[in-house]
Amino acid sequence: MKLGEKQVLTVVKMVDFGVYLGSDEERVLLPKKQVPEGIEMGDPVEVFLYKDSSDRMIATTREPKITLGELAVLDVVDVGRIGAFLDWGLEKDLLLPFREQTVKVEKGDRCLVSLYVDKSGRLCATMKVYHLLRTDSPYKKNDMVHGTVYEISREFGVFVAVDNCYSALIPRREAYGRMRVGDEIEARVTAVKADGKLDLSVRGRIPEQMDADVEAISRRLERDGELLFTDKADPEVIRRELGMSKAAFKRAVGRLLKQGRIVIDSEQGRILPVKK
């Protein structure tokens, strides 16, 4: 009998409160409300095994949202004294201990997790999934991909599980905008590393992205009447205010100047729109 996995077991005993599955040497209860109609002695039943609130092995015919060896995005339904509790489709919520959280989660959050068996033999969740992600993705440079943010590092950038199974990183220099653990994102593959891991960017290719950057600056000028910095500003100021790199900002400002849509007040360090 394998804890945390789906398996087919045989009915070996029938009682008022359910049926026992397994063999004469090892058996597990399938509660009455889970027993398929018309079941008889010797019939096979596909079940998932976990431990109930009394730490007893128990079977269920309900479909879990995650099994051992898998990754899944689960909802945080509560936070208690020892960790958070996740909805994994079964009656007893799944514990995500505080020590297994890469960032503190709250009720209503979503997080990418895997299952493990703790020292006491119980199934728990962990957000430490880096070592479980695959490096054999079918994607190539400039492909658009979908993934889940599972960790954020000030040093390296934003770690993403593409298709919730492939290892990817948005390098710090490409990590624009606000991203949180659990966010689902669309991104572009900028490189496939020698080890198979992916580098991503949430920004488009330069020609298309420049159009978007020009419009972002134009909207900001229309709203505020001016930009209180120029392309000479510190890169972090540009990143914080507009969510783009200094190079991208300079390209967009250059186009707006060429189109005669802005003027730069170098003395006061600001950009003004040209009024029509």
N, C-alpha and C positions, 0 to 999 in steps of 0.2 A: 504494500500500500504506500503510495507516494503523496506526501503532504504537498499541497499547492499545485497539484496537477490534475487534469481530467483523465479518467481511466474507466475501463469497463470492469465491473465486479459482478459476482453472481449472488443471487438471493440464497442464503443458507438457513435462515430462520425467519418466521413470521410471528409477530407479536401484536398486541392491541395498539401499541403506540408507534408502530412502524415495521420495518423489516431490517434484518441484519444482512450485510453483504460481506463477501470475502471467502473465508474457509473455516474449518473447525479450529485451526490454530490462531487465526487472526481475523477479526471481524469488526465492522463499524456500523453504527446505526444510521439508517436513512429514516428521518422522522415521518410520521404518518401523512402529514400534509404535503410531503414531497414525493410520496410513493405514486408511481404511474398507475392508472386504473387498470384493473384486470391482471395485475402481476401475480406470478405464481412461483413456487419453489423451483430453483434451478435456472430461473430467467436471468439474462444479462441486463445490467443497467449501467448507463454511462453517468458517472457522477464526478463531482469535484470534492476533494477532501481538504478540510481546514479544521481549526479548533474553535469550539464554542466558548461562551463566556465563562465556563467552568474549566477551561483548558482540556476538554475531552475531544478526541478526534471525532468528527462528525461528517457525514456525507450530505451533499445537496445536489439536486438536479437543476438548480438555477444556474444560469450562465454567468460566471464571474467576468468582470471587465478586464482582469489581468490574471495570468498564471505565471508560475516560475519560469524564468528565462525570457519573459516578454517585457516590453515597455508599454506604458499607457499613460494618457493624461487623465487624471482623476480630480474630482471636486472635493475641496475641503469643506466638511459639513460641521465640524466642531473643533475646538482646541481645548485640551485639558491639562492636567498637572504634569503629565509625562510626554506630551506631544500633541500632534494634530490627528484628527480622524478623517479618513477618506471614504467616500462612497465607491465601493467596488462591486456593487450589484448584489451583495449578500446581506443577510439579516444583521450580522455583526459587522460594524464598520472596521476598516483596516487602520491600524496604528502606524503613524509616521513619527517615530521618536524625534525629539528635538535634536539629538546628536546626528541624525541622518538627514537634516535639512540643510541645504546649501544657502538658504536665506529663510528668515522667519516667515512662516505663512499664517494667514488669518482665515477665518470662516468666509467662504465665498470665493477664495482664490482657487486657481487651478494649477496643477503641477505635474510634470513628467516624472514618473517613478518606475522602479522595478521592485520585484518581490525578493525577500530573502528570509531564511529561517534563523531566528535569533538563538542565543545560548540556551534559552529555556524551551526551545523547540516550537516556538510560535511563529506564525507568518507575520512579517512586518514589511513596511514600505521604506524605500530609501530614494532620496533625490540624487545620490551620488552615482550617476549612470554613465560617466565618461568612458569607463573601461568596457562597457557593454555595447557601445555603439560600433557599427560596422564601418569598414573603409573600402567597400567594394561597390560604391554607388554607380549607377549607369550614367550619371550626369557629366557634362563637359562644360568648358568655359562658355559663358554667356547664356547658359540655360537658366530659366526661371524655376525656382523651387519653393516648396512650402515646408515650414518647419516650426518647431516649438523651442522657445528660449528656455534653457534649463539651468544656466549659471551665468553670472556676470562678474568679470574680473577687471579691476582697475588697470592691471598691468597688461593683460592680453586682449581683452575685448569681450564680446558677447558670444557665449557658446550656444550653439543651436543643434538640435537633433532634426535633421532633414528627414521628412516622412516618418518622424519619430523613430528612426533606426540608423541613420547615417551621420557620422561625425563631421561637424562643420564649425567654423568660427567666423564671426564678423570681427576683423581686426579692429583694434581701438581707433585707428585713424579713419575707419569706415563706419563707426558706430554713431550715427547721427540720429537725433530725435530721442524720445523717451521710450525705453524698452524695459520691461519687467519680466522676471522669471514667470513662466506660464503663458506669456504672450505668444500668439500664433502670428507668424510673419510670412510675407512674400519677399524673396530676395533673389539676387542674380549671382550666379557662380562666377567669380573673378579668377579663380585658379583651382586646379586639381593638383595637390601636392604629390610628391613622389611616393609618400606612404598611403595615398588614397584619400586623405582627409581633404575637405573642401574649404576654400576661402570664399566668403560671401560679401556682398554689398547690398544695402537696401536702396542704393541709388542706381539709376539707370545708366546706360552707356552715355558717353559725353555729349553727343549731338542732341539726343532726346532729353537728357537731363538738363542741358543748358536752357532749353525752352522752359522747363519747369522752374528752374532757378530764376530766370528772368521774370516769370510771372509772380513768383514768391516775393521778389524784391519790389515789383510794381505794386502788388497788393499792400505790402507793408508801407510803402510811400503814400499810397492812396489813403490808408488808414491814419497814419501818424503825421503826414505832411513832410517828413524828413527822416533820414537815417542819421543817428548821432555817432557815426563812425564811417570810415572809408576803407578802401582796399589796403590801407597801410595799418589797419588795426591788428591787434593780437589775434592769432588764429582761434584762441579759446573764446574770445568775445564773439567772433563771427559764428562759431559753432553753436554757442549758447543762444544767440539772438535769432539766427536764421536756419540752424540745423544743416549747414553745409561747410565744406572745407574752404580755406582761404583761396586755394587755387580755383575752385568752382566759383566762388564769389567774384574773383577778379575777372574770370571769363564772362560772367553774366554782366558785371558792371561795364566791361569793355563793349559788349554788344549794345547795352543801353546808351552808352556814350555815342557810339557809332550811329545809332538810330536817332540821336538827338532828343532822347526822352528824359535825360538827367543832366545835371551839372554837379561838379564836385567843388565844394567850398573848402579848399585846402587849409586856409587860415583857421577856420573854426572846426575843421575835421568832421565835415558832415556832407551828406549827399542830398540834393534837392531835386524834386521833379520839375521838368520844364512844362510850364502851364501853356495850354493850347489857346 
